[in-house]
């Protein structure tokens, strides 16, 4: 199992890196599109300014516009001189403004060209990283296949025992209970500090800065305790697929009851958070493979087990419907999909009783 844990953790990490690189790539492509639009606009403006300058020079040549000094000394009628001087000023202002616009657009085009070259270099670097990560992923998948084949041969000789399954379930329950205790303790500490700070402020004292230390990497709880409860009857399952095992139904291997749902789905299919919350666990757990736990506040948690890749990390705030993982068969599962649980005060309950009708 140690070899399997190491391999599946590595695959999850590589897939998360590829997911992040893909998002960076999309951002860069969007920025390149904007730069292309700015470049096109600047070129059009430059062309218009060049045409205007050419027209002004042609106009000056055809009309034989005199120089200022000879005009003043020509002895012509003062009204005629004034009219010609005004014309010269208008022509000069127009030419000056056109040249200023042309210079600004040329500078803008140079800046856009430089920015575009930098973005293209960044894009090329990302593509190089993606190629390297895909090679690592292929190697890790090959290594995992060998480990799984070895475990499968052992499992054929000896079915998963009732004792081992009970140990796995106890391990998960202890993990959830430990997280719940830490969250409750931090909430009490937060409220006590708020009360203490309020007393200091009332007495004219300065409030102390908020605590930043993490306890067991569990983030500060801060969600509306009634927010998730209001979702009863409106919840959607986190992945599309075939529901093959329901809460409370007997397991075929041990006869124990399922404490969650198993949804059969192809490897790599996106797994969504069922509601907003904070990630309090994102790691490999024996019996459940890569496992994600989201705290929704009000003592509600959702669990996503056996996933191929973990995109959300401990401390991340996620929105309902956000992609947090991909379906898989980690932890020694024979089928690809998702193991899903809902828990209230650390105890599992039937998710289907909360799912809205289609």
N, C-alpha and C positions, 0 to 999 in steps of 0.2 A: 504493500500500500504506500510505502514511503516513495518508491519510484513513481507510482501513479500520481501521487500528490505533487511531486516535483514537476513532472511532465505537464500535468493539467494546469498548474499554476503558471508555468512558462508559456503555454499556449494561450491562456487567458491574457497574460501580460502583452504578448506579441499582438494579439488581436486588438487589444485596447490601444496599443501604439499605432497600429494601422488605422483604427477608427479615428484617432486624434489627427493623424497625418492626413487622412481623407478630408476631415473638416477644415484643416489648414489649407489644403489644396483648393477646396471650394471657395474659401475666403479670398485666396490669392487670385483665382480665376475671376471672381466678381470684381476685384480691384483692378485687374488687367482690363476687363471690359469697360470700366469707368475711365481708365486712362486712355483707352483706345477712343472713346467718345470725346474726351477732352482734346486728344491729339487731332482728331478729325475737325473739331470745332476750331481749334487754333489755326490749322492749315487753311480752313475756309476764310477765317478772319484775315490771315496774312495775304491770301489771294486778293481779297476785296481791297485791302489797304494798298497793295501794290498797283492794282488797277486805278485806284483813286490818285495815287502819286503820279502815275503815268499820264492820267488825264489832266492833272494840274500843270505838269511840265509842258504838255502839248498845248494847253490853253495859253500858257504864258508865252510860249514860242510863237503861236499863230497870231496872237493879238499884239505881239511886240510890246509887252509891258515894259515901260521905261524904268531906269534906275532912279532912286529917290533924289540923290544930290543934283544930277542934271535937271530933273523935273523942277526942283525948287529954284534953280538959277535960270530957267528957260525964259522968264519974263512973260509967260502966258497969263491969261486971265486968272485971277485968284480963285474964282469959283470953279474953273476947270481944274486948276491944280488941286483944290480941296477934294473934288470928286475923284480924281485919279489917286490921290493919297488914300482916300477911304477904301477904294477898290484894292489898292496894294495891301492895306492892312487886313482886309477880309481874306485876300488870297494867301497872305503870309500866315494868318491864324489857322486857316483851313489846312495849309500844307504842314504847319507845325503840329497840329493835332493829329493829322493822318500819320506823320512820321512817329509821333509818340505812341500811337496805337499799334503801329507796325512793330516798333521796338519792343513793346510790352508783350505782344503776341509771339514774337520770336523768342523772347526770354521764357515765356510760358511753355512754348513747344520744346525748348531745350530741357526745361525742368521735367516735363512729362516724359520725354525720351529717356532721361537719366533714371527716373523712377520706374519706368517700364522695364529697362534693362536690369535693374535691381530685383524687381519682382520675378522676372524670368529666371534669374539666377537662383532665387529662393525656390521657385517652382521646380527647377531642375534638381536642386538639392533634396527636395522632398521626394521626388520621383526616385532618386538614388537610394534614399532611406527606405522607401517602400519596397524596392526590389530586394534590398538586403533583408528586410523584415520578412518578406514572403519566402525567401530562401530559408531563414531560420524557422519559419512556421512549418515549412515542408519537412525539415529535419526533425522538428519536435513531434509532428504528426506521425512520422515514421517510427520514432522512438516510442510514442504512446501506443501505437498499434501493436508493437512487440510486447509491451507490458500487459496490455489488455488481453492479447492472445495467451500469454502465460497465466494470467489470472483466470481466464475462461476455462482453461484446462483443469485448473485446480477446483473451480466451482462446479465443473461437471462431475468431478469425483465426490465433492462434498457440497451439498446444497447450503445456501445461506441459512445458518442456524437461527432458531428462535432467540437464543441467548445473545448472538451478535446484533440482531436487529433491535432487541430491547436496549442493548448498550448504546447503539446509535441514537435511538430516540431519547434516551436519558441524557446523552451528551448534548443533543440539540436543546432539550428542555432546560438543562443547566445553563447553557449559553444564553438562552433568552431570559431566564430568570436573573442571571448575573447582570445582563445589560439593563433589565428593568430596574434592578436595585440601584445601579449606578445612576440611571436617569432620575429615579425618585430622589436619591440623595442630592444630586446636583440641583434639582428643582427646589428642594428644601433650603439648600444653601443660598440659592439665588433669591428666594423670597425673604430669607433672614437678612441677607445683605441689603435688599431693597428697603426693608423695614428699618434697618439700622441707619442707612443713608438718609431715609426720610426723617428720622429723629435728629440726625446731625444737621440737616438743612433747616429743620424747624428751630433748632437752637442756634443757627447762624454758622454752623461748621461746614467745611467743604466736604463734598462727597468723595469717597475713595474710588480709585479707578476700578473698572470691572476686572474680575479674575480672567486670566488668559490660559492658565495651565489646563491641560487635558487630563482627564482621569480615564485610564485604560482606553484612550483614543475614542471615547464616546463623546459626541458633541453636546452642547447645551440644548436641552429641550426647550422649544418655544412655539408650540403650535396650539391652536384653538382646540380645547379638549372636546368640543362638540362638533368640530369640523368633519371628522371622519364618520362619526356616528350618524350624521345626516345623510350619508351616502347609502345607507341601507335601502335596498330595493333599486338602486341605480348603478351599482358597481358593474364594471366590465372586466372579464378575465384578461390576464396580462399578455396572453399570446393566442393567436388563432391556431386551431388544430383540432385534434380528436380527443374528447374527454373519455379516457378509458378506465380511470379509477376514481371513485368518488369518496368523499369523506364518510367514514363509518362502515364502508364495505370491507369484507374480509380479504386479506392478502392471500394470494394463491400459494405463496411459499411457506408462510408460517401460520396463517389463519388469524393473525392479529388484525385489528381494524386500521384502515388508512386514516391518518390524522390530517390529511390534506387532499389535494387533487393532483392527479397526474394527467397532463395534457400532452398527447403525442404530437410532435411537430418536427419538421426537418431541421437538421443541424444548421445553425447560423441564422434562423429566423429571429426577428427582433422581439425582445421581451420588454413590455412597457410597465412602468410604475402604475399601480391601480389608483393611486392618489398622491397628492403632494406630501412631502415629508423629508426626513433627513436620514442618510445612510448611517447605520450604527454597526454594521458588520459587512465586510466584503473580503472573503477569503475562502480557502478550501477547508472543508470539514468532513471528517471520516463518515462515510455512509451517505453523504449528501453532495459530495463533490464541491464544485465552486458554488458558494452560497452567498446570497445578498439578503440583508435584513433592513427594512425601512421602518423607522419610527414615525407614526402619524399623529402622535399626541393622544392624550386621553387614554393611555394604556393600550392603544391599538398598534399592532405591528403586522407587516406583511413579509412573507418569506418566499424566496425564489431559489430553488435548489436544482443541482444537476446541470447548471448552465455551462455553455461552452466558454463564454467570455464575460468578464465583469467590467462594464464600462464605468459604472459609478463607484466611487471610493468613499471610505469612511470620512464623514464630515461634510460630504456633498449635500447640498439642498437640491431636491429634484421635484419637478412638477408632475402632476398626474398626466399620463400619456407619454412621458419622456422615455426614450429608449435607454434602459439601464443595463441590459445584458442581451445575450443571444442564446437560443435554445441549444441543448447539447445532451451529452450522455456521460458527463463526468461523475466520478465517484464509484465507478464500476457498474453503472446502470447498463442494462442490455438494450434499452431503447432510447432513441433521441426524443427529447421533449423538455418539459418543465414540471418540476414538483413545486406546488404552490400551497402555502398555508396562510390563514389569517389567525391572529391570536389577540385575545383580550385578557389583560392582566396575566400574561404569560401562558394562558390556556388556549389550545386550538379550538376553533368552532367551524361549522360548515360554511365555506365561502359561497356555496350555491344559494344559501338562504339570503344572501345579500345581493346576488346578481339580478339585474333588471331583466325583464322579459324583452326579447328582440322586437 
